[in-house]
């Protein structure tokens, strides 16, 4: 089997040598056949006739033309047909030069389309057979004349079959390669989507809980000496927030495990059913939050439920970090037709009193109640981008910007059900 594969590889890289060997074999067959007398008393006999010099020359020219059958198939077919016609008209005794025309016709049929194959095949069959029957040295009904018709017809059919098989194999190979490319592209797309989703979840978890831990730790440090009971309560909130952060990080990082790894996360994804718990963490951190939860219903897709929760979480985290110590926030979740509208607004002051730009809301953010203002923090960045990506991935929309008269507003429109089936 290995030898056969190597032989095929060598033949593909040395086509001229293969054609030269084929031409030599055809020449030997024609010369040997020209010495045979098919009409002997007891069958074909040898040595009763000898080809003349012109016949040998025509056989040599026809075989020589076959060496170039792949480089110039049409020219080779014309040359071999011409040599065959000359031999049919003048040969005494006849030499089988037509073998060269048969092989040339096969080559042309294997390299052109079907309609051209049958047209040129019909012309070659009728032309050579007609010359042999009408002008040849044998009677028109001789077996050799019928043999010319049969062999040229089979050459055209065989060449067309070879061409069809090559086209079929090439089509299968192309489909396989295209399917492989499609699988690779789909795998890369899914990996990119999963990485983006995990990045959004990690950002939401870290930004939310670390902001709360920072605020409560600042409160504890501020009142440690004067009000130790309040400091102890703030530290308890720090402990709860850090525990929640660790649990959510463990669940998110668990998605990166291989399918065979143990301890896969079993906790359900957060959703609007945990909205009260989320709001309570912000209230404990000193941010007054009012919630208006309409009749959203229980038919929300899991991805929509998670996206709504994460958008509210990120918006309130931004309020906690950027809106200032005296800010208040309002959360509204209502169902409007086929959509769920999530709105988070606050009344925090912007930089220099009222100038608050989307994506660049600079505030005097109090650092955990210690009275020191940190200028230059921006409401923009990955938070707003992540909210928009979550909404867009589900076929919804999300807008964020300053409110008229002060404050900031985040408004997201999410479909109740999503046909994409992906996790936000």
ChimeraX attribute file (.defattr): number of C-alpha atoms within 10 A of each C-alpha:
attribute: neighborCount
match mode: 1-to-1
recipient: residues
	/A:1	6
	/A:2	7
	/A:3	8
	/A:4	9
	/A:5	10
	/A:6	11
	/A:7	11
	/A:8	12
	/A:9	11
	/A:10	13
	/A:11	14
	/A:12	11
	/A:13	10
	/A:14	11
	/A:15	15
	/A:16	17
	/A:17	13
	/A:18	15
	/A:19	20
	/A:20	18
	/A:21	14
	/A:22	16
	/A:23	23
	/A:24	17
	/A:25	12
	/A:26	22
	/A:27	24
	/A:28	15
	/A:29	13
	/A:30	21
	/A:31	19
	/A:32	14
	/A:33	17
	/A:34	23
	/A:35	18
	/A:36	18
	/A:37	17
	/A:38	13
	/A:39	9
	/A:40	11
	/A:41	8
	/A:42	7
	/A:43	8
	/A:44	11
	/A:45	14
	/A:46	14
	/A:47	9
	/A:48	10
	/A:49	14
	/A:50	17
	/A:51	18
	/A:52	14
	/A:53	9
	/A:54	15
	/A:55	26
	/A:56	17
	/A:57	12
	/A:58	21
	/A:59	28
	/A:60	20
	/A:61	17
	/A:62	28
	/A:63	27
	/A:64	20
	/A:65	24
	/A:66	30
	/A:67	21
	/A:68	18
	/A:69	23
	/A:70	16
	/A:71	12
	/A:72	15
	/A:73	21
	/A:74	14
	/A:75	15
	/A:76	27
	/A:77	25
	/A:78	16
	/A:79	19
	/A:80	28
	/A:81	24
	/A:82	18
	/A:83	22
	/A:84	26
	/A:85	22
	/A:86	17
	/A:87	23
	/A:88	27
	/A:89	15
	/A:90	14
	/A:91	20
	/A:92	16
	/A:93	17
	/A:94	22
	/A:95	26
	/A:96	23
	/A:97	32
	/A:98	24
	/A:99	23
	/A:100	27
	/A:101	31
	/A:102	23
	/A:103	24
	/A:104	32
	/A:105	32
	/A:106	25
	/A:107	26
	/A:108	27
	/A:109	27
	/A:110	24
	/A:111	17
	/A:112	13
	/A:113	13
	/A:114	17
	/A:115	11
	/A:116	14
	/A:117	21
	/A:118	16
	/A:119	11
	/A:120	14
	/A:121	23
	/A:122	15
	/A:123	12
	/A:124	23
	/A:125	21
	/A:126	15
	/A:127	14
	/A:128	21
	/A:129	24
	/A:130	16
	/A:131	17
	/A:132	26
	/A:133	18
	/A:134	13
	/A:135	15
	/A:136	21
	/A:137	15
	/A:138	16
	/A:139	13
	/A:140	17
	/A:141	10
	/A:142	11
	/A:143	10
	/A:144	18
	/A:145	21
	/A:146	14
	/A:147	12
	/A:148	23
	/A:149	19
	/A:150	13
	/A:151	17
	/A:152	26
	/A:153	20
	/A:154	17
	/A:155	23
	/A:156	28
	/A:157	20
	/A:158	17
	/A:159	23
	/A:160	25
	/A:161	15
	/A:162	16
	/A:163	20
	/A:164	16
	/A:165	13
	/A:166	13
	/A:167	12
	/A:168	12
	/A:169	12
	/A:170	12
	/A:171	12
	/A:172	12
	/A:173	12
	/A:174	12
	/A:175	12
	/A:176	12
	/A:177	12
	/A:178	12
	/A:179	12
	/A:180	12
	/A:181	12
	/A:182	12
	/A:183	12
	/A:184	12
	/A:185	12
	/A:186	12
	/A:187	12
	/A:188	12
	/A:189	12
	/A:190	12
	/A:191	12
	/A:192	12
	/A:193	16
	/A:194	17
	/A:195	13
	/A:196	16
	/A:197	19
	/A:198	17
	/A:199	15
	/A:200	21
	/A:201	19
	/A:202	17
	/A:203	15
	/A:204	22
	/A:205	22
	/A:206	17
	/A:207	18
	/A:208	25
	/A:209	24
	/A:210	17
	/A:211	20
	/A:212	25
	/A:213	22
	/A:214	16
	/A:215	25
	/A:216	27
	/A:217	22
	/A:218	21
	/A:219	22
	/A:220	25
	/A:221	16
	/A:222	18
	/A:223	17
	/A:224	15
	/A:225	10
	/A:226	9
	/A:227	11
	/A:228	14
	/A:229	13
	/A:230	15
	/A:231	21
	/A:232	14
	/A:233	15
	/A:234	24
	/A:235	19
	/A:236	15
	/A:237	20
	/A:238	22
	/A:239	15
	/A:240	15
	/A:241	20
	/A:242	17
	/A:243	13
	/A:244	14
	/A:245	20
	/A:246	15
	/A:247	15
	/A:248	21
	/A:249	15
	/A:250	14
	/A:251	18
	/A:252	19
	/A:253	15
	/A:254	16
	/A:255	13
	/A:256	13
	/A:257	13
	/A:258	9
	/A:259	8
	/A:260	7
	/A:261	9
	/A:262	9
	/A:263	10
	/A:264	16
	/A:265	16
	/A:266	8
	/A:267	9
	/A:268	7
	/A:269	15
	/A:270	17
	/A:271	17
	/A:272	20
	/A:273	12
	/A:274	11
	/A:275	17
	/A:276	10
	/A:277	11
	/A:278	17
	/A:279	20
	/A:280	14
	/A:281	17
	/A:282	23
	/A:283	13
	/A:284	15
	/A:285	22
	/A:286	20
	/A:287	22
	/A:288	17
	/A:289	18
	/A:290	14
	/A:291	14
	/A:292	11
	/A:293	14
	/A:294	12
	/A:295	10
	/A:296	16
	/A:297	10
	/A:298	9
	/A:299	9
	/A:300	19
	/A:301	16
	/A:302	18
	/A:303	22
	/A:304	28
	/A:305	23
	/A:306	19
	/A:307	25
	/A:308	26
	/A:309	20
	/A:310	24
	/A:311	26
	/A:312	25
	/A:313	22
	/A:314	22
	/A:315	28
	/A:316	27
	/A:317	23
	/A:318	21
	/A:319	26
	/A:320	28
	/A:321	25
	/A:322	25
	/A:323	29
	/A:324	21
	/A:325	20
	/A:326	13
	/A:327	18
	/A:328	20
	/A:329	23
	/A:330	16
	/A:331	20
	/A:332	16
	/A:333	21
	/A:334	17
	/A:335	18
	/A:336	15
	/A:337	9
	/A:338	11
	/A:339	18
	/A:340	24
	/A:341	22
	/A:342	21
	/A:343	23
	/A:344	25
	/A:345	23
	/A:346	24
	/A:347	20
	/A:348	23
	/A:349	24
	/A:350	22
	/A:351	17
	/A:352	10
	/A:353	10
	/A:354	15
	/A:355	15
	/A:356	23
	/A:357	17
	/A:358	16
	/A:359	16
	/A:360	17
	/A:361	23
	/A:362	23
	/A:363	24
	/A:364	21
	/A:365	20
	/A:366	21
	/A:367	19
	/A:368	24
	/A:369	19
	/A:370	14
	/A:371	13
	/A:372	11
	/A:373	14
	/A:374	13
	/A:375	13
	/A:376	14
	/A:377	14
	/A:378	16
	/A:379	26
	/A:380	16
	/A:381	10
	/A:382	13
	/A:383	20
	/A:384	20
	/A:385	13
	/A:386	23
	/A:387	27
	/A:388	18
	/A:389	20
	/A:390	27
	/A:391	22
	/A:392	16
	/A:393	20
	/A:394	23
	/A:395	15
	/A:396	20
	/A:397	18
	/A:398	22
	/A:399	15
	/A:400	21
	/A:401	18
	/A:402	21
	/A:403	17
	/A:404	10
	/A:405	10
	/A:406	16
	/A:407	23
	/A:408	27
	/A:409	21
	/A:410	23
	/A:411	19
	/A:412	25
	/A:413	24
	/A:414	27
	/A:415	21
	/A:416	24
	/A:417	19
	/A:418	17
	/A:419	9
	/A:420	10
	/A:421	13
	/A:422	14
	/A:423	17
	/A:424	26
